[in-house]
Amino acid sequence: MQRDYSELFARQTPVRGKYFEQAMRAKRMVEIDSDVLQAFPTAKELNAALRSLIAASRHVHLKDAS
């Protein structure tokens, strides 16, 4: 038999946004400008482009160090 929790929850006052900051940190959400969204409409495409840029910048830094 399940315990009735309705009385327990009826006494509590909900707090709007209590976990909002925690959720935003967990997802690491960022705001993307509209012009960038037009070029990369999906997260997969944007992440692929960013990874390519990161790889290219590492390659350039390695050449500069030699």
mmCIF file of the N, C-alpha and C atoms, coordinates in Angstrom:
data_MODEL
# 
_entry.id   MODEL 
# 
loop_
_atom_site.group_PDB 
_atom_site.id 
_atom_site.type_symbol 
_atom_site.label_atom_id 
_atom_site.label_alt_id 
_atom_site.label_comp_id 
_atom_site.label_asym_id 
_atom_site.label_entity_id 
_atom_site.label_seq_id 
_atom_site.pdbx_PDB_ins_code 
_atom_site.Cartn_x 
_atom_site.Cartn_y 
_atom_site.Cartn_z 
_atom_site.occupancy 
_atom_site.B_iso_or_equiv 
_atom_site.pdbx_formal_charge 
_atom_site.auth_seq_id 
_atom_site.auth_comp_id 
_atom_site.auth_asym_id 
_atom_site.auth_atom_id 
_atom_site.pdbx_PDB_model_num 
ATOM 1   N N  . MET A 1 1  ? 0.836  -1.179 0.000   1.00 0.00 ? 1  MET A N  1 
ATOM 2   C CA . MET A 1 1  ? 0.000  0.000  0.000   1.00 0.00 ? 1  MET A CA 1 
ATOM 3   C C  . MET A 1 1  ? 0.888  1.253  0.000   1.00 0.00 ? 1  MET A C  1 
ATOM 4   N N  . GLN A 1 2  ? 0.574  2.211  -0.849  1.00 0.00 ? 2  GLN A N  1 
ATOM 5   C CA . GLN A 1 2  ? 1.373  3.425  -0.945  1.00 0.00 ? 2  GLN A CA 1 
ATOM 6   C C  . GLN A 1 2  ? 0.939  4.448  0.093   1.00 0.00 ? 2  GLN A C  1 
ATOM 7   N N  . ARG A 1 3  ? 1.928  5.158  0.597   1.00 0.00 ? 3  ARG A N  1 
ATOM 8   C CA . ARG A 1 3  ? 1.659  6.215  1.564   1.00 0.00 ? 3  ARG A CA 1 
ATOM 9   C C  . ARG A 1 3  ? 1.107  7.444  0.837   1.00 0.00 ? 3  ARG A C  1 
ATOM 10  N N  . ASP A 1 4  ? 0.180  8.130  1.449   1.00 0.00 ? 4  ASP A N  1 
ATOM 11  C CA . ASP A 1 4  ? -0.402 9.332  0.858   1.00 0.00 ? 4  ASP A CA 1 
ATOM 12  C C  . ASP A 1 4  ? 0.459  10.539 1.239   1.00 0.00 ? 4  ASP A C  1 
ATOM 13  N N  . TYR A 1 5  ? 1.081  11.152 0.235   1.00 0.00 ? 5  TYR A N  1 
ATOM 14  C CA . TYR A 1 5  ? 1.975  12.284 0.471   1.00 0.00 ? 5  TYR A CA 1 
ATOM 15  C C  . TYR A 1 5  ? 1.285  13.632 0.252   1.00 0.00 ? 5  TYR A C  1 
ATOM 16  N N  . SER A 1 6  ? 0.037  13.639 -0.128  1.00 0.00 ? 6  SER A N  1 
ATOM 17  C CA . SER A 1 6  ? -0.632 14.898 -0.464  1.00 0.00 ? 6  SER A CA 1 
ATOM 18  C C  . SER A 1 6  ? -0.633 15.887 0.699   1.00 0.00 ? 6  SER A C  1 
ATOM 19  N N  . GLU A 1 7  ? -0.792 15.406 1.916   1.00 0.00 ? 7  GLU A N  1 
ATOM 20  C CA . GLU A 1 7  ? -0.793 16.305 3.076   1.00 0.00 ? 7  GLU A CA 1 
ATOM 21  C C  . GLU A 1 7  ? 0.592  16.919 3.290   1.00 0.00 ? 7  GLU A C  1 
ATOM 22  N N  . LEU A 1 8  ? 1.625  16.136 3.082   1.00 0.00 ? 8  LEU A N  1 
ATOM 23  C CA . LEU A 1 8  ? 2.995  16.627 3.236   1.00 0.00 ? 8  LEU A CA 1 
ATOM 24  C C  . LEU A 1 8  ? 3.284  17.751 2.236   1.00 0.00 ? 8  LEU A C  1 
ATOM 25  N N  . PHE A 1 9  ? 2.914  17.539 0.978   1.00 0.00 ? 9  PHE A N  1 
ATOM 26  C CA . PHE A 1 9  ? 3.193  18.533 -0.052  1.00 0.00 ? 9  PHE A CA 1 
ATOM 27  C C  . PHE A 1 9  ? 2.269  19.739 0.032   1.00 0.00 ? 9  PHE A C  1 
ATOM 28  N N  . ALA A 1 10 ? 1.106  19.583 0.578   1.00 0.00 ? 10 ALA A N  1 
ATOM 29  C CA . ALA A 1 10 ? 0.159  20.691 0.702   1.00 0.00 ? 10 ALA A CA 1 
ATOM 30  C C  . ALA A 1 10 ? 0.689  21.772 1.633   1.00 0.00 ? 10 ALA A C  1 
ATOM 31  N N  . ARG A 1 11 ? 1.527  21.409 2.585   1.00 0.00 ? 11 ARG A N  1 
ATOM 32  C CA . ARG A 1 11 ? 2.065  22.384 3.544   1.00 0.00 ? 11 ARG A CA 1 
ATOM 33  C C  . ARG A 1 11 ? 3.269  23.146 2.990   1.00 0.00 ? 11 ARG A C  1 
ATOM 34  N N  . GLN A 1 12 ? 3.859  22.671 1.928   1.00 0.00 ? 12 GLN A N  1 
ATOM 35  C CA . GLN A 1 12 ? 5.052  23.310 1.386   1.00 0.00 ? 12 GLN A CA 1 
ATOM 36  C C  . GLN A 1 12 ? 4.690  24.399 0.385   1.00 0.00 ? 12 GLN A C  1 
ATOM 37  N N  . THR A 1 13 ? 5.461  25.465 0.399   1.00 0.00 ? 13 THR A N  1 
ATOM 38  C CA . THR A 1 13 ? 5.288  26.539 -0.571  1.00 0.00 ? 13 THR A CA 1 
ATOM 39  C C  . THR A 1 13 ? 6.368  26.382 -1.635  1.00 0.00 ? 13 THR A C  1 
ATOM 40  N N  . PRO A 1 14 ? 5.996  26.237 -2.897  1.00 0.00 ? 14 PRO A N  1 
ATOM 41  C CA . PRO A 1 14 ? 7.002  26.068 -3.945  1.00 0.00 ? 14 PRO A CA 1 
ATOM 42  C C  . PRO A 1 14 ? 7.829  27.342 -4.130  1.00 0.00 ? 14 PRO A C  1 
ATOM 43  N N  . VAL A 1 15 ? 9.075  27.169 -4.513  1.00 0.00 ? 15 VAL A N  1 
ATOM 44  C CA . VAL A 1 15 ? 9.980  28.291 -4.754  1.00 0.00 ? 15 VAL A CA 1 
ATOM 45  C C  . VAL A 1 15 ? 10.289 28.320 -6.244  1.00 0.00 ? 15 VAL A C  1 
ATOM 46  N N  . ARG A 1 16 ? 9.795  29.352 -6.915  1.00 0.00 ? 16 ARG A N  1 
ATOM 47  C CA . ARG A 1 16 ? 10.003 29.466 -8.358  1.00 0.00 ? 16 ARG A CA 1 
ATOM 48  C C  . ARG A 1 16 ? 11.481 29.707 -8.656  1.00 0.00 ? 16 ARG A C  1 
ATOM 49  N N  . GLY A 1 17 ? 12.023 28.915 -9.572  1.00 0.00 ? 17 GLY A N  1 
ATOM 50  C CA . GLY A 1 17 ? 13.404 29.077 -10.001 1.00 0.00 ? 17 GLY A CA 1 
ATOM 51  C C  . GLY A 1 17 ? 14.442 28.560 -9.030  1.00 0.00 ? 17 GLY A C  1 
ATOM 52  N N  . LYS A 1 18 ? 14.033 27.750 -8.087  1.00 0.00 ? 18 LYS A N  1 
ATOM 53  C CA . LYS A 1 18 ? 14.942 27.270 -7.040  1.00 0.00 ? 18 LYS A CA 1 
ATOM 54  C C  . LYS A 1 18 ? 16.155 26.554 -7.634  1.00 0.00 ? 18 LYS A C  1 
ATOM 55  N N  . TYR A 1 19 ? 15.955 25.793 -8.682  1.00 0.00 ? 19 TYR A N  1 
ATOM 56  C CA . TYR A 1 19 ? 17.039 25.008 -9.270  1.00 0.00 ? 19 TYR A CA 1 
ATOM 57  C C  . TYR A 1 19 ? 17.470 25.536 -10.636 1.00 0.00 ? 19 TYR A C  1 
ATOM 58  N N  . PHE A 1 20 ? 17.026 26.736 -11.005 1.00 0.00 ? 20 PHE A N  1 
ATOM 59  C CA . PHE A 1 20 ? 17.316 27.277 -12.331 1.00 0.00 ? 20 PHE A CA 1 
ATOM 60  C C  . PHE A 1 20 ? 18.815 27.429 -12.580 1.00 0.00 ? 20 PHE A C  1 
ATOM 61  N N  . GLU A 1 21 ? 19.526 28.085 -11.667 1.00 0.00 ? 21 GLU A N  1 
ATOM 62  C CA . GLU A 1 21 ? 20.963 28.301 -11.857 1.00 0.00 ? 21 GLU A CA 1 
ATOM 63  C C  . GLU A 1 21 ? 21.714 26.984 -11.933 1.00 0.00 ? 21 GLU A C  1 
ATOM 64  N N  . GLN A 1 22 ? 21.352 26.053 -11.094 1.00 0.00 ? 22 GLN A N  1 
ATOM 65  C CA . GLN A 1 22 ? 21.996 24.745 -11.088 1.00 0.00 ? 22 GLN A CA 1 
ATOM 66  C C  . GLN A 1 22 ? 21.772 24.038 -12.438 1.00 0.00 ? 22 GLN A C  1 
ATOM 67  N N  . ALA A 1 23 ? 20.583 24.110 -12.962 1.00 0.00 ? 23 ALA A N  1 
ATOM 68  C CA . ALA A 1 23 ? 20.274 23.481 -14.244 1.00 0.00 ? 23 ALA A CA 1 
ATOM 69  C C  . ALA A 1 23 ? 21.039 24.145 -15.380 1.00 0.00 ? 23 ALA A C  1 
ATOM 70  N N  . MET A 1 24 ? 21.157 25.450 -15.347 1.00 0.00 ? 24 MET A N  1 
ATOM 71  C CA . MET A 1 24 ? 21.881 26.157 -16.394 1.00 0.00 ? 24 MET A CA 1 
ATOM 72  C C  . MET A 1 24 ? 23.371 25.818 -16.368 1.00 0.00 ? 24 MET A C  1 
ATOM 73  N N  . ARG A 1 25 ? 23.935 25.677 -15.192 1.00 0.00 ? 25 ARG A N  1 
ATOM 74  C CA . ARG A 1 25 ? 25.346 25.292 -15.090 1.00 0.00 ? 25 ARG A CA 1 
ATOM 75  C C  . ARG A 1 25 ? 25.552 23.872 -15.594 1.00 0.00 ? 25 ARG A C  1 
ATOM 76  N N  . ALA A 1 26 ? 24.632 22.999 -15.294 1.00 0.00 ? 26 ALA A N  1 
ATOM 77  C CA . ALA A 1 26 ? 24.759 21.599 -15.689 1.00 0.00 ? 26 ALA A CA 1 
ATOM 78  C C  . ALA A 1 26 ? 24.719 21.448 -17.202 1.00 0.00 ? 26 ALA A C  1 
ATOM 79  N N  . LYS A 1 27 ? 23.909 22.235 -17.860 1.00 0.00 ? 27 LYS A N  1 
ATOM 80  C CA . LYS A 1 27 ? 23.787 22.132 -19.307 1.00 0.00 ? 27 LYS A CA 1 
ATOM 81  C C  . LYS A 1 27 ? 24.789 23.014 -20.038 1.00 0.00 ? 27 LYS A C  1 
ATOM 82  N N  . ARG A 1 28 ? 25.385 23.952 -19.341 1.00 0.00 ? 28 ARG A N  1 
ATOM 83  C CA . ARG A 1 28 ? 26.334 24.891 -19.943 1.00 0.00 ? 28 ARG A CA 1 
ATOM 84  C C  . ARG A 1 28 ? 25.744 25.566 -21.174 1.00 0.00 ? 28 ARG A C  1 
ATOM 85  N N  . MET A 1 29 ? 24.583 26.096 -20.989 1.00 0.00 ? 29 MET A N  1 
ATOM 86  C CA . MET A 1 29 ? 23.903 26.752 -22.094 1.00 0.00 ? 29 MET A CA 1 
ATOM 87  C C  . MET A 1 29 ? 24.521 28.119 -22.356 1.00 0.00 ? 29 MET A C  1 
ATOM 88  N N  . VAL A 1 30 ? 24.601 28.462 -23.622 1.00 0.00 ? 30 VAL A N  1 
ATOM 89  C CA . VAL A 1 30 ? 25.101 29.771 -24.026 1.00 0.00 ? 30 VAL A CA 1 
ATOM 90  C C  . VAL A 1 30 ? 24.117 30.374 -25.023 1.00 0.00 ? 30 VAL A C  1 
ATOM 91  N N  . GLU A 1 31 ? 24.144 31.672 -25.140 1.00 0.00 ? 31 GLU A N  1 
ATOM 92  C CA . GLU A 1 31 ? 23.271 32.348 -26.097 1.00 0.00 ? 31 GLU A CA 1 
ATOM 93  C C  . GLU A 1 31 ? 24.019 32.504 -27.414 1.00 0.00 ? 31 GLU A C  1 
ATOM 94  N N  . ILE A 1 32 ? 23.394 32.066 -28.493 1.00 0.00 ? 32 ILE A N  1 
ATOM 95  C CA . ILE A 1 32 ? 23.988 32.144 -29.823 1.00 0.00 ? 32 ILE A CA 1 
ATOM 96  C C  . ILE A 1 32 ? 23.295 33.263 -30.591 1.00 0.00 ? 32 ILE A C  1 
ATOM 97  N N  . ASP A 1 33 ? 24.087 34.155 -31.188 1.00 0.00 ? 33 ASP A N  1 
ATOM 98  C CA . ASP A 1 33 ? 23.517 35.252 -31.966 1.00 0.00 ? 33 ASP A CA 1 
ATOM 99  C C  . ASP A 1 33 ? 22.808 34.719 -33.207 1.00 0.00 ? 33 ASP A C  1 
ATOM 100 N N  . SER A 1 34 ? 21.839 35.477 -33.685 1.00 0.00 ? 34 SER A N  1 
ATOM 101 C CA . SER A 1 34 ? 20.992 35.024 -34.794 1.00 0.00 ? 34 SER A CA 1 
ATOM 102 C C  . SER A 1 34 ? 21.779 34.784 -36.082 1.00 0.00 ? 34 SER A C  1 
ATOM 103 N N  . ASP A 1 35 ? 22.814 35.596 -36.353 1.00 0.00 ? 35 ASP A N  1 
ATOM 104 C CA . ASP A 1 35 ? 23.591 35.387 -37.576 1.00 0.00 ? 35 ASP A CA 1 
ATOM 105 C C  . ASP A 1 35 ? 24.366 34.074 -37.524 1.00 0.00 ? 35 ASP A C  1 
ATOM 106 N N  . VAL A 1 36 ? 24.818 33.688 -36.347 1.00 0.00 ? 36 VAL A N  1 
ATOM 107 C CA . VAL A 1 36 ? 25.517 32.409 -36.190 1.00 0.00 ? 36 VAL A CA 1 
ATOM 108 C C  . VAL A 1 36 ? 24.525 31.259 -36.335 1.00 0.00 ? 36 VAL A C  1 
ATOM 109 N N  . LEU A 1 37 ? 23.324 31.433 -35.800 1.00 0.00 ? 37 LEU A N  1 
ATOM 110 C CA . LEU A 1 37 ? 22.295 30.398 -35.925 1.00 0.00 ? 37 LEU A CA 1 
ATOM 111 C C  . LEU A 1 37 ? 21.912 30.151 -37.378 1.00 0.00 ? 37 LEU A C  1 
ATOM 112 N N  . GLN A 1 38 ? 21.961 31.181 -38.190 1.00 0.00 ? 38 GLN A N  1 
ATOM 113 C CA . GLN A 1 38 ? 21.648 31.000 -39.612 1.00 0.00 ? 38 GLN A CA 1 
ATOM 114 C C  . GLN A 1 38 ? 22.704 30.139 -40.291 1.00 0.00 ? 38 GLN A C  1 
ATOM 115 N N  . ALA A 1 39 ? 23.958 30.312 -39.901 1.00 0.00 ? 39 ALA A N  1 
ATOM 116 C CA . ALA A 1 39 ? 25.040 29.530 -40.499 1.00 0.00 ? 39 ALA A CA 1 
ATOM 117 C C  . ALA A 1 39 ? 25.089 28.107 -39.951 1.00 0.00 ? 39 ALA A C  1 
ATOM 118 N N  . PHE A 1 40 ? 24.734 27.937 -38.685 1.00 0.00 ? 40 PHE A N  1 
ATOM 119 C CA . PHE A 1 40 ? 24.791 26.632 -38.025 1.00 0.00 ? 40 PHE A CA 1 
ATOM 120 C C  . PHE A 1 40 ? 23.469 26.384 -37.304 1.00 0.00 ? 40 PHE A C  1 
ATOM 121 N N  . PRO A 1 41 ? 22.457 25.897 -38.015 1.00 0.00 ? 41 PRO A N  1 
ATOM 122 C CA . PRO A 1 41 ? 21.126 25.766 -37.417 1.00 0.00 ? 41 PRO A CA 1 
ATOM 123 C C  . PRO A 1 41 ? 20.984 24.669 -36.365 1.00 0.00 ? 41 PRO A C  1 
ATOM 124 N N  . THR A 1 42 ? 21.928 23.739 -36.294 1.00 0.00 ? 42 THR A N  1 
ATOM 125 C CA . THR A 1 42 ? 21.813 22.676 -35.287 1.00 0.00 ? 42 THR A CA 1 
ATOM 126 C C  . THR A 1 42 ? 23.033 22.685 -34.378 1.00 0.00 ? 42 THR A C  1 
ATOM 127 N N  . ALA A 1 43 ? 22.864 22.171 -33.192 1.00 0.00 ? 43 ALA A N  1 
ATOM 128 C CA . ALA A 1 43 ? 23.970 22.081 -32.238 1.00 0.00 ? 43 ALA A CA 1 
ATOM 129 C C  . ALA A 1 43 ? 25.084 21.203 -32.794 1.00 0.00 ? 43 ALA A C  1 
ATOM 130 N N  . LYS A 1 44 ? 24.717 20.157 -33.500 1.00 0.00 ? 44 LYS A N  1 
ATOM 131 C CA . LYS A 1 44 ? 25.719 19.244 -34.071 1.00 0.00 ? 44 LYS A CA 1 
ATOM 132 C C  . LYS A 1 44 ? 26.621 19.976 -35.066 1.00 0.00 ? 44 LYS A C  1 
ATOM 133 N N  . GLU A 1 45 ? 26.023 20.783 -35.935 1.00 0.00 ? 45 GLU A N  1 
ATOM 134 C CA . GLU A 1 45 ? 26.799 21.545 -36.916 1.00 0.00 ? 45 GLU A CA 1 
ATOM 135 C C  . GLU A 1 45 ? 27.690 22.586 -36.240 1.00 0.00 ? 45 GLU A C  1 
ATOM 136 N N  . LEU A 1 46 ? 27.156 23.272 -35.267 1.00 0.00 ? 46 LEU A N  1 
ATOM 137 C CA . LEU A 1 46 ? 27.925 24.291 -34.555 1.00 0.00 ? 46 LEU A CA 1 
ATOM 138 C C  . LEU A 1 46 ? 29.098 23.665 -33.811 1.00 0.00 ? 46 LEU A C  1 
ATOM 139 N N  . ASN A 1 47 ? 28.854 22.559 -33.132 1.00 0.00 ? 47 ASN A N  1 
ATOM 140 C CA . ASN A 1 47 ? 29.929 21.886 -32.404 1.00 0.00 ? 47 ASN A CA 1 
ATOM 141 C C  . ASN A 1 47 ? 31.015 21.382 -33.347 1.00 0.00 ? 47 ASN A C  1 
ATOM 142 N N  . ALA A 1 48 ? 30.637 20.866 -34.511 1.00 0.00 ? 48 ALA A N  1 
ATOM 143 C CA . ALA A 1 48 ? 31.623 20.402 -35.491 1.00 0.00 ? 48 ALA A CA 1 
ATOM 144 C C  . ALA A 1 48 ? 32.493 21.562 -35.967 1.00 0.00 ? 48 ALA A C  1 
ATOM 145 N N  . ALA A 1 49 ? 31.877 22.704 -36.241 1.00 0.00 ? 49 ALA A N  1 
ATOM 146 C CA . ALA A 1 49 ? 32.633 23.878 -36.683 1.00 0.00 ? 49 ALA A CA 1 
ATOM 147 C C  . ALA A 1 49 ? 33.574 24.370 -35.589 1.00 0.00 ? 49 ALA A C  1 
ATOM 148 N N  . LEU A 1 50 ? 33.103 24.392 -34.360 1.00 0.00 ? 50 LEU A N  1 
ATOM 149 C CA . LEU A 1 50 ? 33.955 24.836 -33.250 1.00 0.00 ? 50 LEU A CA 1 
ATOM 150 C C  . LEU A 1 50 ? 35.126 23.881 -33.034 1.00 0.00 ? 50 LEU A C  1 
ATOM 151 N N  . ARG A 1 51 ? 34.869 22.583 -33.159 1.00 0.00 ? 51 ARG A N  1 
ATOM 152 C CA . ARG A 1 51 ? 35.961 21.611 -33.006 1.00 0.00 ? 51 ARG A CA 1 
ATOM 153 C C  . ARG A 1 51 ? 37.007 21.782 -34.101 1.00 0.00 ? 51 ARG A C  1 
ATOM 154 N N  . SER A 1 52 ? 36.563 22.062 -35.322 1.00 0.00 ? 52 SER A N  1 
ATOM 155 C CA . SER A 1 52 ? 37.497 22.310 -36.424 1.00 0.00 ? 52 SER A CA 1 
ATOM 156 C C  . SER A 1 52 ? 38.344 23.547 -36.150 1.00 0.00 ? 52 SER A C  1 
ATOM 157 N N  . LEU A 1 53 ? 37.716 24.582 -35.646 1.00 0.00 ? 53 LEU A N  1 
ATOM 158 C CA . LEU A 1 53 ? 38.430 25.811 -35.314 1.00 0.00 ? 53 LEU A CA 1 
ATOM 159 C C  . LEU A 1 53 ? 39.457 25.572 -34.209 1.00 0.00 ? 53 LEU A C  1 
ATOM 160 N N  . ILE A 1 54 ? 39.080 24.812 -33.209 1.00 0.00 ? 54 ILE A N  1 
ATOM 161 C CA . ILE A 1 54 ? 40.002 24.490 -32.114 1.00 0.00 ? 54 ILE A CA 1 
ATOM 162 C C  . ILE A 1 54 ? 41.189 23.698 -32.637 1.00 0.00 ? 54 ILE A C  1 
ATOM 163 N N  . ALA A 1 55 ? 40.925 22.705 -33.482 1.00 0.00 ? 55 ALA A N  1 
ATOM 164 C CA . ALA A 1 55 ? 42.009 21.893 -34.049 1.00 0.00 ? 55 ALA A CA 1 
ATOM 165 C C  . ALA A 1 55 ? 42.944 22.750 -34.896 1.00 0.00 ? 55 ALA A C  1 
ATOM 166 N N  . ALA A 1 56 ? 42.380 23.645 -35.700 1.00 0.00 ? 56 ALA A N  1 
ATOM 167 C CA . ALA A 1 56 ? 43.198 24.521 -36.536 1.00 0.00 ? 56 ALA A CA 1 
ATOM 168 C C  . ALA A 1 56 ? 44.038 25.464 -35.688 1.00 0.00 ? 56 ALA A C  1 
ATOM 169 N N  . SER A 1 57 ? 43.479 25.988 -34.623 1.00 0.00 ? 57 SER A N  1 
ATOM 170 C CA . SER A 1 57 ? 44.242 26.916 -33.781 1.00 0.00 ? 57 SER A CA 1 
ATOM 171 C C  . SER A 1 57 ? 45.380 26.197 -33.071 1.00 0.00 ? 57 SER A C  1 
ATOM 172 N N  . ARG A 1 58 ? 45.183 24.949 -32.694 1.00 0.00 ? 58 ARG A N  1 
ATOM 173 C CA . ARG A 1 58 ? 46.274 24.180 -32.079 1.00 0.00 ? 58 ARG A CA 1 
ATOM 174 C C  . ARG A 1 58 ? 47.392 23.959 -33.077 1.00 0.00 ? 58 ARG A C  1 
ATOM 175 N N  . HIS A 1 59 ? 47.026 23.690 -34.322 1.00 0.00 ? 59 HIS A N  1 
ATOM 176 C CA . HIS A 1 59 ? 48.015 23.465 -35.372 1.00 0.00 ? 59 HIS A CA 1 
ATOM 177 C C  . HIS A 1 59 ? 48.830 24.735 -35.612 1.00 0.00 ? 59 HIS A C  1 
ATOM 178 N N  . VAL A 1 60 ? 48.179 25.879 -35.643 1.00 0.00 ? 60 VAL A N  1 
ATOM 179 C CA . VAL A 1 60 ? 48.861 27.159 -35.847 1.00 0.00 ? 60 VAL A CA 1 
ATOM 180 C C  . VAL A 1 60 ? 49.798 27.441 -34.679 1.00 0.00 ? 60 VAL A C  1 
ATOM 181 N N  . HIS A 1 61 ? 49.353 27.195 -33.450 1.00 0.00 ? 61 HIS A N  1 
ATOM 182 C CA . HIS A 1 61 ? 50.200 27.430 -32.280 1.00 0.00 ? 61 HIS A CA 1 
ATOM 183 C C  . HIS A 1 61 ? 51.420 26.521 -32.290 1.00 0.00 ? 61 HIS A C  1 
ATOM 184 N N  . LEU A 1 62 ? 51.277 25.294 -32.751 1.00 0.00 ? 62 LEU A N  1 
ATOM 185 C CA . LEU A 1 62 ? 52.412 24.376 -32.818 1.00 0.00 ? 62 LEU A CA 1 
ATOM 186 C C  . LEU A 1 62 ? 53.433 24.863 -33.830 1.00 0.00 ? 62 LEU A C  1 
ATOM 187 N N  . LYS A 1 63 ? 52.988 25.395 -34.976 1.00 0.00 ? 63 LYS A N  1 
ATOM 188 C CA . LYS A 1 63 ? 53.910 25.912 -35.988 1.00 0.00 ? 63 LYS A CA 1 
ATOM 189 C C  . LYS A 1 63 ? 54.636 27.153 -35.476 1.00 0.00 ? 63 LYS A C  1 
ATOM 190 N N  . ASP A 1 64 ? 53.938 28.011 -34.744 1.00 0.00 ? 64 ASP A N  1 
ATOM 191 C CA . ASP A 1 64 ? 54.548 29.226 -34.207 1.00 0.00 ? 64 ASP A CA 1 
ATOM 192 C C  . ASP A 1 64 ? 55.627 28.897 -33.186 1.00 0.00 ? 64 ASP A C  1 
ATOM 193 N N  . ALA A 1 65 ? 55.452 27.821 -32.448 1.00 0.00 ? 65 ALA A N  1 
ATOM 194 C CA . ALA A 1 65 ? 56.401 27.452 -31.396 1.00 0.00 ? 65 ALA A CA 1 
ATOM 195 C C  . ALA A 1 65 ? 57.687 26.876 -31.968 1.00 0.00 ? 65 ALA A C  1 
ATOM 196 N N  . SER A 1 66 ? 57.678 26.375 -33.210 1.00 0.00 ? 66 SER A N  1 
ATOM 197 C CA . SER A 1 66 ? 58.878 25.761 -33.789 1.00 0.00 ? 66 SER A CA 1 
ATOM 198 C C  . SER A 1 66 ? 59.883 26.774 -34.260 1.00 0.00 ? 66 SER A C  1 
# 
